[in-house]
Amino acid sequence: MSATQAAVDAVVAQLDKVRAEVVGARDVLLARIEEVQSQLDDGVEIVDLTALKAAAQSLDDIVPDPVVEVPVEAPDAVEAPSE
C-alpha cells in the first residue's frame, strides 16, 4: 500500500467516525423532540426541555465554535519623568 493510499484510508476512517457521531447525535435529538411532542400531546402544561436541551448541546459540541479573539489594548504610555 502506498503512503498516499494509507493517508486516504485514514481520512476515510476519520470521516466515517464523524458521520457516525453526527448521525448518533441527530438520532438522540430526534428522540428528545419526540418526547417533547408526546408531552405536548398529553396536555402537559409545563414541558420538560432538559433532555432536549442536553441533546441539542451535544450536537452543537460536535463542531466547536470558533474562538473570537478580542484585541487587548495596551495601557496608555506614561512618559518617564525628566531630570
N, C-alpha and C positions, 0 to 999 in steps of 0.2 A: 504494500500500500504506500502510495506517495505521501509526502508531507502535506501536499495540497488536499488530497482526499481525506487525510486524517483531520485537517483543520475544518473541512466542510462537514465531516461527520460530527465533530464536536459542536459546531454551530447548530446543526440539525437537532442534536440531542438537547441542547440548551433551549431551542425553540419549542421542542416537544414538551419539555418541563414547564416552560412558561405557559404554553397553551393549556396544559393540564391544571395549572394553578388558577388561571383566569376562568376556565370553564367550571372548575370546582367552586370558586368564589361566586360565580354567576348563579350556579345551581343553588347554593346556600341562600343567596339574596332572593331568588325567586321563591324559595320555600318560605322565607320570612315574610315576603309580600303576601303569599297565600294565607299565612297565619293571621296577618293583619286583616285581610279581606274577610276571613272567617269570623274574626271578632266583630267586624262591621256588620256582617250578615246576621250575626246573632244578636245585634242590637246593643252591644256593649257601648256605654256612654263614654267611658274613658278607655281609649285604646292603648295597650301597652306596646310602645315602639322600641323598647330596649333591645330586643333581639334583632329587629330590622336595622336599627342604627348601628349596632355592632357589625352586622353583615356588610352594610354599606361602607363602614370604615375599613373593614378587612379588604374589601375590593379596592378601595381607594389607596390603601397602603401598598398594593402590588407595585405601583409605579410611584416612586417618591416625588413629592412636589419639588420644583426647582428651588434652590436656595437663592433668596434675593439678598444681595449684599448691599447694605446701607453704607454709603461713604461716611467715614468719620472725619469730621473737620478738625484740623489742628487748632489748638488754642491760639489765641492772638499772641503774636510775638511781643515780647517785652524787651525793650532796649536796656542794655546794661548801663548803669549809671556811669557817667564820665567823670574822670578825676580832674 
